[in-house]
Amino acid sequence: MKIEPTNLKCCYLLEPEIFSDSRGIFFEVYQHNKLKSAGLPHTFVQLNQSMSKQGVLRGLHFQKSPSQQAKLVRVIKGIIWDVAVDIDPESSTYGQWVGMELSEDNRRMALLTETAAHGFYVLSQHAVVEYLCSHSYVPTDESGIRWDDPNLAIDWRLDPNIRTIVSEKDQVLPMFRPC
């Protein structure tokens, strides 16, 4: 597995090694010891999956302490533009964002530490997204940031010909407030 840092301290791009033969393909999605060797010792306790149609934008979400979640995000079907924002006030990349295309074809994954807010926009007709979480979901610790916050100026790669669909809950999330 290839583990590449991004321009954020809280986000890594993982590219699995693909083994193929006449039967099809095989690859490791998660291997604790490989991540631990790279300084990413996350243990995951919950697996989530979402299915969304084209134009859906989910996020930016995170869990507050003590329920912070690291996430390993991958696409099973379709293509998404995956976005992470560094929300660690002690980080040198605090308040910055990174975006990456994740798809069923490129099989890339995003590993987000506990100090990342996360969201994605569906580029394909449909997308099935799966993510492992390092902590169980706790509704009272749920939080987020408005996806269209002008202070973050995230390029979501929105298609002007496709209606962007954002949940009512995500439309009223607070703006990013730097410390």
N, C-alpha and C positions, 0 to 999 in steps of 0.2 A: 504494500500500500504506500502510495506517495502522499506525503503530508506537506502541504505548502502553506506558509503563513500568508495572510493577506495584509493590506495596509492597516488593519486594525489589530490591536493586541488581543481582542476577544473573539476573533474569527479565523478559522483555518479552512482551506479547501482540501478535501481528501479525494484522491483518485485511486480506485481499487485496481489491482492487477487482475486482468481478465484472462481466464483459462478457457479456451474453446477447443472443441473437437467435433466430430460428426454428430454428436448427440445434442450439442448446443453450447451454452456457456456456464461458467461457475465463477463466483467471486465472493470474497469476504466483505460483508457490509460493516462488521464491527469485530475488532480483535483487541481486547483490553490490553494485552501485553505490548502490542505495537504502539498503541496510543500512549501508554505509560512510558515506554522508552523515549517517546518524543516529548515528554513533559506534560502530557495531557491525560492524567490518571482518572478520568471520569468513569463512574460506574452508573449504568442506567437502570432505572426501576420501573419505567412506564413507557409503553409504546402507543403512540397516537397515529391516526390516519385520517386524512380529509380528502374529500372529492369535491372539486370545484369546477365551474364552467368558465369559459373564456371571459376575460374582463374582470373576474373576481379579484379583489385586493383584500388580503387579510393582514391585519397588524396595524401598528407595531406593538407586539405583546412581550411581556416579561412577568416574572413572579418576584415579589419583594421578599426581602429577608424576613424570616428564616427559611423560606421555601423557594429560594432561587433555583433555577433549573439551567443546567447545561443541556444543549440539544444537539443531536446528530440528525440532520435533515437530508432526506433523499426523495427523489421522484421515482415512482413506480411506473406511472403512465403520464405522458405529456411533457410539457415544458413550462417552467416557471422562471421568473426573475426574482431571485431570492435576495433579501436585503437584511443586513445587520447594522445596528447602531451601537457604538460603544457608550454605555451609560455609567461607567466607572469613573467617578470624579478624580480618582488618583491616577488614572491612566493618561499617558501622553497622547492618546488618540481619542480622548473623551469628546463626545459630541460629533464625531466623524462617522460616516457611513461607508459601507462597501456593498456592491451588488454583484451577483454572479448568476449566470445561467446554469440551472440544473435541469437535467432531462433524463428520460428513460434511455436515450441513446448515448449520452456522454457519461452516464452513471456516476457523475461527480456528486460529492456530498459536502455539506457545510457543517463544520463542527463549531458550535457557538458556546462560549464559556458562559458562566452564570451572570456575567456582567454585560450581556448583549440584549438589546431589544430586537425582536425578529418579526419580519413580515414577508409576504410574497405576493406577486401579481401573476395571474395565469395567462400565458402567451398562446397556448395551444387551445384547441376546441374544448378539451377537458384535461384535468390533471388530477392525479392521485398522488398525494404527498404523505410520506410517512416520516415520523420523527420519534427518536428515542429521547427520553427525558431523565435527568439525573435525580429528580425529586418528584414525588407525587404532586398532582395538581391540588392546590388549596385555594378555593374560591375567594376567601378573605384576603389573600396575598396577591391576587391578580391585579395587574396594572398594565399601563401602556402609554404610548405617545401617538399623537395624531399623525397619520401617514403623510399628510400634506403640509406639515409644519414648514413655513418659509425659512425658519432659522436653520433647518437641516438641509433644505433644498435637494431632496432626494430625486434622482432621475429614475422614475419607476418604469420607464420604457412604455408608457401608456400608448395604446393604439387609438388615435383620434377617431377611427371608424368603428370602434367597439365601445359600447357603453361600459364605463367603469362601475362595478358593483361593490359597494362598501357597506357592511352591516351598520345598523343604527348605533349599535354599541361602539363600533370603531370610529364612527363619525363624531362622537362626543368625547373621545379621549382627550386628555389635556395636551397642550403644547409642551415641547421640550423646555425645561427650565435649568439652564446651566447653573452650577453651584458657584 
